[in-house]
Amino acid sequence: MTLNKIFLLLLFFSVTLNNAYSQPFEFINAFPNVSFASPLYLTHSNDGTNRIFVVEKNGIIKVLPNDSLTSDSRTFLNVTNKIITGSERGLLGLAFHPNYSANGYFYVNYTRAGDGATVISRFNVSSADPNKADSLSEYPILTVPQPYSNHNGGIVLFGMDGYLYIGMGDGGSGGDPGNRAQTLTELLGKILRINVDTTTSSTNYGIPATNPFASGGGRPEIYTVGMRNPWRMSVDPMTGEIYCGDVGQDAWEEVDIIQIGKNYGWRCYEGNNPYNLSGCSSPSEYTFPIKVYQNVGSDCSVTGGYVYRGARRPELYGRYIYGDYCSRKVFKLKYENGTVTEDEQLFVAPSSIYSFGTDQQNELYMCAANNVVYRFNKSDLVGINNNSSQILDFRLEQNFPNPFNPETSINYSIPDISDVKLVVYDANGKQVSTLVNTTQLSGSYNVKWNGRDALGNNLPSGVYFYNLTAGNNFSQSKKMLLIK
């Protein structure tokens, strides 16, 4: 049991052992008092302000408080005069600099009016108003010509290495007629990585020294090769792994783990299957998806998502949540140690799925084609993140709010806190652990349990129950979900 993998989720024990431990998953309107127009993406500025930024395809970025009751939506940036929006074009991406709170820099991805080229530009926040960008501060970073109107990719994000990653589609049409995704002199059909904190004599950005072609052999901006249309990438904030939903051609949708220098196969392969092997290498030269599903029935186009690290649905902690645009299906998978260990459909979303996004608390949102921004309903389970100590700390204090759930105020009144005992049971009611040795600290008792049985063995993931008593004056029973 590692320090960053023990997670204990608590629920008042008001149901029987055989009942489900949380209510069904669903999306609810996150901002019912705010109107959006083609919301393609949602993110936050990571500056402690807990604001939401919503990217609209028509060239508007809206900023609003992260409050479900708010009606206070403002225009943060307006670039409608710079973009073209037909087909898969428009304002497609937004990323805030890791040091945004100090430098005020953010980066956008849009398709340019006139020629439809992809433009990556930097803007500054206004010095007078934190909810408004300086529309005259545009600083062009990179421009990539586009031969067709579709497959523009559009995502920009900062990795944990501080570099800017850019998802580029293969240029469009169908079947990659120019074989651009496999051509190393082309930026199309690639994931790019650049250093926006430096420049060169010819570019407004630098090249990370570890990029695979930094010293030659291909465009130095290239990080990976062989993408068809990466429609949304994300970084797991705990592991640093980059997940990508790459839209298929006619038969297969795929999810990839993006790694430096890898070739993900398009147009030689669609998912795991040959598509056009003309001029291609042996299969060992390519990196295949961690997940594919067939483009059949109502399924048509993968929408990449996020590894969930929030608290509203703690049952999903550590699971990658993604969807399909047409069928509206929302899926989860768990990827660990190079293997997918969980893979299932969660539910069907209320509308076609444009994108997922997260707020500063890593809660998940969905931007939908019906112009609504959704988020998960809140689980009855209460989460405790104990990553720092590996030991769950039960704290009994007189007249002190319940330390497990800051949203619920429950005062304990315990005149006699002697003889404190914690007994843990598995889902079948079998006792697995008992703790009676406690430590008194400032009028409270800490009862610590490390997720192990009476013999000191690590317990597997699953539902457990505990009963906590203090003499004859206090008794509390709760149900918990142990997730590793």
matplotlib code that plots the C-alpha trace (Angstrom):
import matplotlib.pyplot as plt

x = [0.0, 1.8, 1.6, -0.3, -2.7, -4.7, -8.0, -10.7, -14.3, -16.8, -20.6, -22.9, -24.0, -27.7, -28.2, -27.7, -24.7, -26.4, -27.4, -25.4, -22.9, -23.6, -26.3, -26.1, -23.7, -25.2, -24.4, -26.2, -26.2, -23.2, -24.2, -28.0, -28.1, -25.4, -25.9, -23.2, -22.8, -21.0, -18.8, -15.9, -13.6, -13.5, -10.5, -9.2, -6.3, -4.7, -4.1, -6.2, -9.2, -11.4, -12.7, -14.0, -13.1, -15.2, -14.0, -16.8, -16.2, -17.2, -14.2, -15.4, -13.8, -16.1, -15.0, -17.3, -17.1, -17.1, -20.5, -23.6, -25.8, -23.8, -25.2, -22.0, -20.5, -18.1, -16.3, -12.6, -11.4, -13.1, -11.3, -14.3, -12.7, -9.6, -11.1, -13.1, -15.7, -17.0, -16.6, -14.2, -12.6, -12.9, -11.5, -10.4, -8.1, -6.9, -4.0, -2.8, 0.9, 2.0, 3.2, 0.0, -0.6, 2.7, 3.0, -0.6, 0.1, -2.3, -2.3, -5.0, -5.4, -7.6, -8.1, -7.3, -9.8, -8.8, -6.7, -7.9, -4.3, -3.9, -2.5, -1.1, -0.9, -0.1, -2.3, -1.9, -4.5, -5.5, -3.5, -6.7, -9.2, -8.4, -11.6, -10.6, -7.8, -5.8, -7.2, -4.3, -1.6, -1.5, 1.9, 2.0, 3.9, 3.3, 1.3, 0.6, -1.1, -4.1, -5.0, -8.6, -11.2, -11.3, -8.9, -7.5, -6.9, -7.0, -5.8, -3.0, -1.8, 1.1, 2.8, 4.3, 7.6, 6.4, 6.4, 3.5, 2.0, -0.1, -2.4, -2.3, -4.6, -3.4, -4.7, -8.1, -10.1, -10.2, -7.5, -4.7, -4.3, -0.9, 0.4, 1.2, 1.0, 4.0, 6.0, 8.6, 9.0, 5.3, 3.8, 0.4, -0.6, 1.7, 1.8, 4.2, 6.1, 7.7, 9.3, 7.3, 9.7, 12.5, 13.0, 15.4, 16.6, 13.8, 10.9, 9.0, 9.6, 12.4, 12.9, 13.3, 16.6, 15.0, 12.6, 13.2, 14.3, 15.8, 19.1, 17.8, 16.0, 12.6, 10.8, 12.3, 8.8, 7.6, 7.0, 5.1, 4.1, 1.2, -1.9, -5.1, -7.1, -6.2, -9.5, -8.5, -5.5, -5.0, -2.3, -2.9, -1.9, -0.7, 1.3, 2.2, 0.9, -0.7, -3.9, -5.2, -8.4, -7.5, -10.5, -10.7, -11.5, -14.3, -14.0, -12.0, -11.7, -8.7, -7.2, -3.4, -0.8, 1.4, 5.1, 8.1, 9.3, 6.5, 4.8, 1.0, 0.6, -1.9, -2.4, -0.7, -3.0, -6.4, -6.4, -4.8, -5.9, -4.1, -5.5, -3.0, 0.3, 1.8, 5.4, 4.9, 7.3, 6.8, 4.2, 7.0, 7.8, 4.5, 2.8, -0.7, -3.6, -4.3, -8.0, -9.9, -13.6, -15.5, -17.1, -20.4, -24.0, -24.3, -20.6, -18.7, -16.0, -14.0, -13.8, -10.7, -11.2, -9.4, -8.1, -10.5, -8.8, -11.8, -14.0, -17.6, -17.4, -14.7, -15.6, -14.0, -10.7, -7.8, -10.1, -9.8, -13.2, -13.9, -16.8, -18.1, -19.5, -22.4, -23.6, -23.1, -21.7, -19.4, -16.8, -14.2, -11.0, -8.2, -4.6, -1.9, 1.5, 1.0, -2.3, -6.0, -7.4, -11.0, -13.0, -16.7, -19.5, -20.8, -23.9, -25.2, -24.8, -27.7, -26.2, -23.3, -20.0, -17.8, -15.1, -14.4, -12.6, -11.6, -11.6, -9.0, -10.2, -9.8, -13.6, -14.8, -17.0, -18.5, -19.2, -22.1, -23.6, -26.9, -24.9, -24.9, -21.9, -22.4, -20.6, -21.1, -23.8, -22.3, -21.9, -23.2, -19.7, -17.4, -13.7, -10.6, -7.4, -4.7, -1.9, 0.5, 0.6, -0.9, -2.8, -6.4, -6.8, -10.1, -10.4, -12.9, -13.3, -16.0, -18.3, -16.1, -17.5, -17.2, -13.6, -14.4, -16.9, -16.5, -19.9, -21.7, -21.5, -21.9, -20.9, -19.7, -20.5, -18.4, -18.1, -16.0, -13.5, -11.8, -11.7, -11.8, -12.1, -12.2, -13.5, -13.3, -15.5, -15.4, -18.5, -19.6, -19.6, -16.4, -14.2, -10.8, -9.2, -9.4, -7.6, -7.7, -4.5, -5.1, -3.3, -4.9, -4.0, -5.4, -8.7, -9.2, -8.3, -6.7, -7.6, -5.3, -5.9, -3.6, -5.8, -4.5, -6.0, -5.3, -2.2, -0.8, -1.6, -2.7, -6.4, -7.7, -9.9, -13.6, -16.4, -15.7, -17.5, -16.2, -17.7, -16.0, -16.8, -15.7, -16.7, -20.5, -21.1, -20.1, -20.7, -20.5, -20.8, -19.8, -19.3, -16.1, -14.8, -11.1, -9.6, -6.0]
y = [0.0, 3.1, 6.6, 8.0, 5.2, 4.7, 6.5, 5.9, 7.0, 7.2, 7.1, 7.1, 3.5, 3.9, 1.1, -2.6, -4.5, -5.6, -2.1, -0.1, 2.3, 5.3, 6.7, 6.3, 8.5, 11.3, 14.8, 17.8, 21.4, 23.0, 26.6, 26.7, 30.5, 31.0, 30.7, 29.3, 29.1, 25.9, 25.5, 23.5, 23.4, 24.3, 24.9, 27.0, 29.5, 27.6, 30.9, 30.2, 32.2, 29.1, 30.6, 28.7, 29.6, 28.3, 28.4, 29.0, 27.9, 31.3, 33.1, 34.0, 32.9, 33.4, 33.6, 33.0, 32.0, 28.3, 28.6, 26.7, 29.6, 32.3, 34.3, 36.5, 35.4, 37.9, 37.9, 37.3, 37.3, 38.0, 37.0, 36.6, 38.9, 36.7, 33.2, 31.1, 28.7, 26.4, 22.7, 21.7, 25.2, 27.9, 28.9, 25.4, 25.5, 27.4, 26.9, 29.1, 29.4, 27.5, 30.9, 32.7, 34.3, 36.2, 36.8, 36.8, 34.7, 32.4, 30.6, 29.9, 27.7, 29.0, 28.6, 31.9, 33.8, 33.9, 30.8, 28.5, 28.0, 26.9, 29.7, 29.3, 32.7, 34.2, 36.9, 38.8, 39.4, 43.0, 44.8, 46.6, 43.7, 40.1, 39.0, 40.6, 39.9, 42.5, 41.8, 43.9, 41.8, 39.0, 37.5, 34.9, 31.7, 29.2, 29.0, 25.8, 25.8, 23.6, 22.0, 21.1, 22.3, 19.3, 17.4, 20.5, 18.9, 22.0, 21.2, 23.1, 22.2, 22.5, 19.3, 18.7, 19.5, 23.1, 22.8, 23.5, 20.5, 21.1, 18.4, 18.6, 16.6, 15.2, 18.1, 16.7, 15.2, 11.4, 8.8, 11.3, 11.6, 13.4, 10.9, 13.9, 12.1, 9.9, 12.7, 14.0, 17.3, 18.1, 19.3, 17.9, 14.5, 15.1, 16.0, 19.0, 20.2, 23.6, 25.9, 29.1, 30.7, 31.0, 32.1, 31.5, 33.7, 32.5, 31.5, 32.9, 29.7, 27.3, 23.6, 21.3, 19.6, 16.1, 16.4, 13.4, 15.6, 18.5, 17.7, 16.8, 14.1, 15.8, 19.0, 19.8, 20.7, 17.1, 15.1, 12.1, 11.0, 9.2, 11.0, 11.3, 13.9, 14.1, 15.4, 16.3, 15.4, 15.7, 15.2, 13.1, 15.6, 12.7, 10.5, 13.0, 10.6, 12.2, 10.6, 11.3, 10.5, 10.1, 10.1, 7.1, 7.0, 4.6, 1.6, 2.2, 4.8, 4.9, 6.1, 6.5, 7.2, 9.9, 9.2, 11.0, 9.8, 7.2, 6.6, 5.9, 4.5, 6.5, 6.2, 2.8, 1.6, 2.7, 1.6, -1.9, -2.7, -2.1, 0.8, 1.8, -0.1, 1.5, 2.5, 1.5, -0.3, -3.5, -3.4, -3.3, 0.2, 1.6, 2.2, 0.9, 2.2, 1.2, 1.1, 0.8, 0.5, -0.1, 2.7, 0.9, 1.7, 5.1, 5.3, 7.5, 9.7, 9.5, 12.5, 12.3, 13.0, 13.2, 10.9, 11.8, 13.3, 15.1, 14.4, 14.6, 11.0, 9.4, 6.0, 7.1, 8.4, 7.4, 6.4, 7.9, 9.3, 9.7, 9.6, 9.2, 12.3, 10.7, 7.9, 10.2, 7.2, 8.0, 5.4, 4.8, 2.9, 2.4, 2.2, 1.1, -0.5, -0.5, -2.4, -1.5, -3.1, -1.6, -0.8, -0.1, 2.2, 4.5, 6.0, 8.1, 11.8, 14.2, 15.5, 15.0, 15.4, 18.2, 18.1, 17.4, 19.8, 20.2, 23.0, 23.8, 21.0, 18.5, 18.1, 16.9, 18.9, 18.1, 20.7, 19.5, 20.2, 21.4, 24.4, 23.2, 22.7, 19.7, 18.1, 14.9, 14.7, 14.5, 11.1, 10.2, 8.8, 11.2, 11.2, 11.5, 11.9, 10.5, 10.5, 12.2, 9.7, 6.4, 6.2, 7.2, 9.4, 9.2, 12.2, 12.4, 15.9, 17.4, 19.9, 19.9, 19.7, 16.3, 16.3, 13.8, 16.0, 19.8, 20.2, 18.6, 20.0, 17.2, 17.9, 15.1, 15.2, 12.7, 13.2, 10.1, 9.3, 6.5, 2.9, 4.0, 1.0, 0.7, -2.5, -3.0, -5.5, -6.7, -6.6, -9.9, -8.8, -10.6, -8.8, -8.0, -5.6, -4.1, -1.2, -0.2, 1.7, 5.3, 8.6, 11.6, 14.9, 18.2, 16.8, 14.5, 11.0, 10.0, 6.5, 5.4, 2.6, 1.9, -0.3, -3.6, -6.6, -7.9, -9.7, -6.6, -7.7, -5.1, -5.4, -5.5, -2.8, -3.0, -2.1, -2.2, -1.1, 0.1, 0.7, 3.3, 3.4, 5.5, 3.9, 3.7, 7.3, 7.3, 4.9, 5.6, 3.2, 4.1, 2.3, 3.0, 2.1, 1.3, 2.1, 1.4]
z = [0.0, -1.2, 0.3, -2.7, -3.2, 0.0, 0.0, 2.5, 1.9, 4.7, 4.8, 7.9, 8.5, 7.9, 5.3, 5.5, 4.2, 1.0, -0.1, -2.7, -1.3, -3.4, -5.7, -9.4, -11.5, -13.4, -14.8, -13.4, -14.8, -13.1, -13.9, -14.5, -14.4, -17.0, -20.8, -23.1, -26.9, -28.2, -25.1, -26.3, -23.3, -19.6, -17.4, -14.5, -14.0, -11.0, -9.2, -6.0, -7.2, -7.9, -11.2, -14.2, -17.8, -20.6, -24.2, -26.8, -30.4, -31.7, -30.2, -26.6, -23.4, -20.4, -16.8, -13.8, -10.1, -9.5, -7.9, -9.1, -8.2, -9.9, -12.8, -12.9, -16.3, -18.0, -21.2, -20.5, -24.1, -27.4, -30.6, -32.8, -35.4, -35.7, -36.3, -38.7, -37.2, -40.0, -39.8, -36.9, -36.8, -34.2, -30.8, -29.7, -26.7, -23.7, -21.2, -18.4, -17.8, -14.7, -13.2, -14.3, -10.9, -11.4, -15.1, -16.3, -19.4, -21.1, -24.4, -27.0, -30.0, -32.8, -36.6, -38.3, -40.5, -44.1, -44.5, -41.6, -40.3, -36.7, -34.5, -31.0, -29.4, -25.9, -24.3, -21.0, -18.4, -18.0, -15.3, -14.2, -14.1, -13.3, -15.1, -18.4, -20.8, -22.7, -26.2, -27.7, -26.1, -28.6, -29.0, -31.8, -30.8, -33.7, -36.9, -38.7, -42.2, -42.5, -45.9, -44.9, -42.5, -40.2, -37.9, -36.3, -32.9, -30.8, -27.3, -25.6, -22.1, -19.8, -18.7, -15.3, -17.0, -17.6, -21.4, -23.6, -25.4, -28.6, -30.2, -34.0, -36.3, -39.6, -41.6, -42.5, -45.3, -44.8, -44.6, -44.3, -48.1, -47.7, -45.2, -43.0, -39.7, -40.6, -42.3, -39.9, -41.8, -41.0, -37.8, -38.6, -37.1, -34.1, -30.5, -30.3, -27.2, -27.0, -24.3, -24.2, -21.7, -24.2, -27.8, -30.6, -33.4, -35.6, -33.3, -30.4, -28.4, -27.6, -28.1, -25.1, -25.4, -24.9, -27.8, -30.1, -33.1, -31.2, -32.9, -36.4, -38.3, -38.1, -37.0, -33.5, -32.1, -32.5, -29.4, -30.8, -34.3, -35.9, -34.5, -36.5, -34.6, -30.9, -29.5, -26.0, -23.9, -20.2, -17.6, -14.5, -11.8, -9.6, -12.0, -14.8, -17.4, -20.5, -21.8, -25.3, -27.1, -30.8, -33.1, -35.5, -39.2, -39.8, -37.5, -34.3, -31.6, -29.3, -26.1, -25.9, -23.2, -24.8, -24.3, -25.8, -29.2, -29.8, -33.1, -32.6, -36.0, -38.0, -41.0, -41.1, -38.3, -37.0, -33.4, -33.4, -37.0, -40.3, -42.3, -45.0, -44.8, -47.8, -46.9, -43.2, -40.9, -38.9, -36.1, -33.5, -34.6, -33.4, -30.0, -29.9, -27.8, -24.2, -25.2, -28.4, -29.1, -32.4, -34.3, -34.6, -33.9, -32.3, -31.3, -33.7, -32.1, -28.9, -26.6, -24.4, -20.7, -17.4, -14.6, -11.8, -8.7, -7.2, -4.2, -5.4, -6.7, -4.7, -6.1, -9.3, -7.8, -10.1, -13.0, -16.4, -17.5, -21.2, -23.6, -27.1, -28.9, -30.8, -28.4, -25.4, -23.5, -20.6, -19.7, -17.0, -17.1, -14.7, -16.1, -13.8, -14.3, -18.0, -17.9, -18.0, -14.9, -15.1, -18.2, -18.2, -19.2, -16.4, -18.0, -20.9, -20.8, -21.5, -24.7, -27.2, -25.5, -26.8, -24.0, -20.4, -18.1, -14.5, -11.9, -9.3, -7.0, -9.9, -10.1, -13.5, -15.9, -19.3, -22.1, -24.1, -27.5, -25.9, -24.6, -21.0, -18.8, -16.5, -13.5, -11.5, -8.9, -5.4, -3.9, -0.4, 0.2, 2.0, 0.9, 3.0, 1.2, 3.4, 0.9, 3.3, 6.1, 4.9, 8.2, 8.6, 11.6, 13.5, 15.8, 18.7, 20.0, 22.2, 20.5, 17.3, 13.8, 12.1, 10.8, 8.0, 6.2, 6.2, 4.5, 7.4, 11.0, 13.5, 17.1, 19.3, 23.0, 24.8, 28.6, 29.0, 26.3, 28.1, 26.7, 23.0, 20.6, 16.8, 15.3, 11.5, 9.6, 6.0, 3.7, 5.0, 8.6, 9.5, 12.0, 10.4, 12.8, 16.3, 17.7, 21.4, 22.0, 21.5, 22.3, 24.0, 22.5, 23.8, 24.9, 21.9, 21.0, 17.8, 16.7, 13.8, 11.3, 8.4, 6.2, 7.6, 9.2, 12.7, 11.5, 9.8, 6.3, 3.8, 3.1, -0.5, -2.0, -1.1, 1.2, 5.0, 8.1, 11.4, 14.9, 17.0, 20.7, 23.7, 27.0, 27.4, 26.2, 22.5, 19.6, 16.0, 13.0, 9.4, 6.1, 4.1, 0.7, 0.7, -2.7, -3.6]

ax = plt.figure().add_subplot(projection="3d")
ax.plot(x, y, z, "-o")
ax.set_aspect("equal")
plt.show()
